[in-house]
Amino acid sequence: MATTAIPHDKQQARRAGIAALVGTTLEWYDFLIYGTAAALILNELFFPNGDPLVGTLAAFATYAVGFMARPIGGIVLGNLGDRAGRKRMLILTITLMGVATTLIGLLPSYDQVGFWAPVLLIGLRLLQGFAAGGEYAGAVVLSVEHGDQTRRGAAGAWAPTGFAVATLLSTGVFQLMLLLPDDAFRSWGWRVPFLLGALLLLVGYLIRRRIDETPAFEEAERAEARGAVQATKTPVLAVLRKHPRSFLVVVGARFAENSFAYLFPVFGVAFAVNQLGIDRSFTLLAVVIASAVQIVAVPLWAILSDRVGRRPVYAGGAIASLLWLVPYFMLLETLSPVLIVIGFVVGLGVFYPAMLAPQAAYFAELFDTKTRLSGFAFARELGSVLAGGFLPLIATALLAWTGHWWAVAVYLAVLTTITLIALAFGPETRGQDIVTVSAAENEPAGRVTG
């Protein structure tokens, strides 16, 4: 058995963490501003209809299209990351996302080009989804493989913290644009957050060029080259053959986490603005405050997962988020500014991060080095399609059908139950060695898997 320990380089670990934080912030800023725009303006500009609820449904349907492309991105980009390296793949993802986002900001509206407006929007949304399919998993794997192996939860927290910063940044930029006169916002103000994607692309590209490939990946490459372990031709197929339970655990664990991720800042914003008549700017301010709290909460929950395990923290976050759902909607209905902010802060800022924080290290720990990125990315993004991608669309449809949010709460209860079952069947991975070339990867030399 080949067992080559990988030394921990603190400087590279810090650089990898910063690269994951900044890169993920920039990447998910691009992806999230579409969700905010779909809740606020895209229904009017690209899907004109006399009924605001119908227009919102159409905009969220396009939002879901981006999620449908994510598993494809997970397969293609995950394979690329496991075969060519984490660094190359992450440079590609941020380039694709930045270009797609900038072009959305340049699109003509339905009034200008008719049918082609939504067609072009859907095409660019597909490109965003494809890039996002490999981005988060790649950033997590980069930081976890470079990080202190006794504190992988904390090392993996860089990327989800970047997601929190992205939520804060994307919502904050839109809030600033809403300070414009209504005519100015509708004509050009909504485009500014998307056009900033060009600047963010440049910054993210320069940062990721400077990071080294992970020692774990390089050692796995050397082990394959000298014939000590079996070469993996198609990592995503090897994942399904070698780690089927881990694959299903990741898919199932995503149901609650991804749904709550988009319930609060996407459907919650649309519900507050379109159904309750709450001011758009104030609703976004509540999300901004909650996101700021989330930036602090993610590292704290991650550190706790290093001490008590990934699964207890994850399951606790899922249960707490579900129990908070009814109070959340009731607080919104009071129309009280203070209570509305509390509703978003507790749900999005405190309880939801308890799922997001341990998830990063947990999903990376479930797979071996040469299938880690493929397994993580494909399974995670498949779960995204089944859960979060359709959450705003399904929740809005349930609201239209029943006229009340109770149906949305019941739907989230079903998704949370699936996540708890997946966690119950998953192993605890906190103390697992993930950077040594192990017996699991050591099959007869000369054979090629997948």
VENGI-V853049 format. One record per pair of residues at least 12 apart in sequence whose ideal C-beta (glycine too) atoms are under 6 Angstrom apart, sorted by the first residue. I is the first residue (numbers start at 0). J is the second residue. D is the distance in Angstrom with one decimal. If there is no record, write none. Layout:
# VENGI-V853049
{{I/J/D} {I/J/D}}
This chain:
# VENGI-V853049
{{0/438/4.9} {0/441/5.3} {1/222/5.3} {1/227/4.1} {1/436/4.5} {1/441/5.9} {2/435/5.4} {3/218/5.4} {3/436/5.4} {4/435/6.0} {5/214/4.5} {5/215/5.4} {5/218/5.8} {5/434/4.2} {7/147/5.7} {11/145/5.3} {11/211/5.7} {12/145/4.7} {12/146/4.9} {14/210/5.5} {15/141/5.2} {15/142/4.9} {15/145/3.7} {15/210/5.8} {16/142/5.0} {16/157/4.1} {18/206/5.5} {18/207/5.7} {18/210/4.4} {19/138/4.1} {19/141/5.6} {19/142/4.1} {19/157/4.2} {19/158/4.6} {20/157/4.5} {20/160/5.9} {20/161/4.6} {21/206/5.2} {22/93/6.0} {22/138/5.7} {22/203/5.1} {22/207/5.6} {23/138/4.7} {23/158/4.6} {23/161/3.1} {24/161/4.1} {24/164/4.4} {24/165/4.8} {25/199/4.3} {25/203/4.1} {26/93/5.6} {26/96/5.3} {26/134/4.6} {27/162/5.2} {27/165/3.7} {28/165/4.3} {28/168/5.2} {28/169/4.9} {29/96/4.7} {29/100/3.9} {29/196/5.2} {30/127/5.8} {30/131/5.1} {31/165/5.6} {31/166/5.9} {31/169/4.2} {32/169/4.4} {32/192/4.6} {34/62/5.9} {34/265/4.4} {35/169/6.0} {35/173/5.0} {37/58/4.1} {37/59/5.8} {37/62/4.8} {38/265/5.9} {38/268/4.7} {38/269/4.1} {40/189/4.8} {41/58/4.5} {42/54/3.4} {42/55/4.9} {42/58/4.1} {44/108/4.4} {45/109/5.4} {45/116/5.2} {45/117/4.9} {45/120/5.5} {46/58/5.8} {47/109/5.6} {51/273/5.7} {52/399/5.5} {55/269/5.8} {55/395/5.9} {56/395/5.5} {59/391/4.3} {59/392/4.4} {59/395/5.8} {60/392/5.6} {61/121/5.6} {61/124/5.7} {62/391/6.0} {63/388/4.8} {63/389/5.1} {63/392/5.1} {64/121/5.5} {64/124/5.2} {65/124/4.5} {65/127/5.2} {65/128/3.6} {66/128/6.0} {66/383/5.3} {66/384/5.0} {66/388/2.4} {67/384/5.8} {68/125/4.6} {68/128/3.3} {68/129/4.6} {69/128/4.8} {69/131/5.6} {69/132/4.0} {69/380/3.8} {69/383/5.3} {70/380/4.6} {70/381/4.7} {70/384/5.8} {72/129/3.9} {72/132/2.2} {72/133/5.3} {73/132/4.2} {73/376/3.7} {73/377/4.0} {73/380/3.8} {74/235/5.2} {74/377/5.2} {76/88/5.4} {76/132/5.9} {76/133/2.7} {77/133/5.9} {77/372/4.9} {77/373/3.6} {77/376/3.7} {77/377/5.5} {78/234/5.3} {78/235/5.5} {78/373/5.5} {80/137/5.4} {80/372/3.9} {81/234/3.9} {81/369/5.6} {81/372/4.8} {81/373/5.0} {84/212/5.0} {85/137/5.6} {85/140/5.8} {85/141/4.8} {85/213/5.8} {86/212/5.2} {88/133/5.8} {88/137/5.3} {89/137/4.7} {89/207/5.3} {90/207/5.2} {92/130/4.7} {92/133/5.2} {92/134/4.4} {93/203/4.4} {95/130/3.8} {96/127/6.0} {96/130/4.1} {97/196/5.1} {97/200/2.6} {99/123/4.8} {99/126/4.1} {99/127/4.7} {100/193/5.4} {100/196/3.4} {101/196/4.4} {101/197/4.5} {102/123/5.4} {103/123/5.1} {103/193/4.8} {104/190/4.4} {104/193/3.0} {104/194/4.0} {106/119/5.6} {132/380/4.7} {133/376/5.2} {136/372/5.8} {136/375/4.0} {136/376/3.8} {136/379/5.9} {138/158/4.2} {139/155/5.4} {139/158/4.6} {139/359/4.5} {139/363/5.6} {140/363/5.4} {140/371/5.6} {140/372/5.2} {142/154/5.3} {142/157/4.7} {143/155/4.8} {143/360/5.7} {143/363/4.5} {144/213/3.8} {144/215/4.3} {145/213/5.4} {150/305/5.3} {151/360/4.4} {152/301/4.3} {152/304/4.1} {152/305/4.0} {152/360/4.7} {153/301/5.3} {153/302/5.4} {153/305/6.0} {155/359/3.4} {155/360/3.6} {156/297/5.5} {156/298/4.9} {156/301/3.6} {156/356/5.7} {158/359/5.7} {159/297/5.1} {159/355/4.6} {159/356/5.8} {159/359/5.3} {160/294/6.0} {160/297/4.7} {163/290/5.7} {163/293/4.0} {163/294/4.6} {163/297/5.6} {166/264/5.9} {166/290/4.3} {167/287/5.8} {167/290/3.7} {167/291/5.8} {170/283/5.1} {170/286/4.6} {170/287/5.2} {171/287/5.1} {172/192/4.5} {173/192/5.8} {173/283/5.9} {174/280/5.8} {174/283/4.3} {176/188/4.3} {176/191/5.8} {177/279/5.7} {177/280/4.5} {215/368/5.2} {215/434/4.4} {219/368/4.3} {219/369/5.1} {222/436/4.7} {226/444/3.8} {228/440/4.8} {228/441/4.9} {229/442/3.8} {229/446/5.2} {229/448/5.8} {230/447/5.0} {231/369/4.6} {231/448/5.2} {231/449/5.7} {232/447/4.6} {232/449/5.0} {233/449/3.5} {234/370/4.7} {234/373/3.8} {235/373/4.3} {235/377/5.5} {236/449/3.7} {237/370/5.1} {237/448/4.7} {237/449/4.0} {238/370/4.6} {238/373/5.4} {238/374/3.9} {242/366/5.6} {242/374/5.9} {245/365/3.8} {245/366/6.0} {246/378/4.7} {248/421/5.1} {248/425/3.8} {249/362/5.3} {249/378/3.7} {249/379/5.7} {250/378/5.1} {250/381/5.3} {250/382/4.4} {251/417/5.4} {251/421/2.6} {252/418/5.4} {252/421/4.7} {252/422/5.9} {253/382/2.7} {253/386/5.6} {254/386/4.4} {254/414/4.2} {254/417/4.4} {254/418/4.7} {255/317/4.3} {255/414/5.4} {255/415/4.3} {255/418/3.7} {256/354/4.0} {257/383/5.3} {257/386/4.3} {257/387/3.3} {258/386/4.8} {258/387/5.5} {258/390/4.8} {258/414/5.0} {259/320/4.8} {259/351/5.0} {260/387/5.8} {261/387/4.7} {261/390/4.9} {261/391/5.9} {263/346/5.3} {263/347/4.0} {264/286/5.0} {265/391/4.9} {266/391/4.6} {266/394/4.6} {268/282/5.3} {271/331/5.6} {285/339/5.5} {285/340/4.7} {285/343/4.2} {286/343/5.9} {288/340/5.8} {288/344/6.0} {289/343/4.1} {289/344/4.6} {289/347/4.0} {289/348/3.9} {292/344/5.4} {292/348/3.2} {293/348/4.7} {293/352/5.2} {296/349/5.7} {296/352/4.1} {297/352/4.7} {297/356/4.7} {300/312/5.8} {300/352/5.4} {300/353/4.8} {300/356/3.6} {301/356/4.1} {304/357/3.7} {308/427/5.0} {308/429/4.9} {309/357/4.2} {309/361/3.9} {309/429/5.9} {310/422/5.1} {310/427/5.6} {312/353/5.6} {312/357/4.6} {313/354/5.5} {313/357/5.0} {313/422/5.9} {314/419/5.9} {314/422/5.1} {315/353/5.8} {316/350/5.9} {316/353/2.7} {316/354/3.9} {317/354/5.7} {317/415/5.2} {317/418/5.1} {319/350/4.2} {320/350/4.5} {320/351/5.6} {321/412/6.0} {321/415/4.6} {323/345/5.9} {323/346/5.1} {323/350/5.5} {324/408/5.0} {324/411/5.8} {325/408/5.9} {327/342/4.6} {327/346/5.1} {328/404/4.6} {330/342/3.7} {362/375/4.9} {363/375/5.9} {364/428/3.6} {364/431/5.4} {364/433/5.4} {367/439/5.4} {367/440/5.1} {386/414/5.9} {394/407/4.7}}
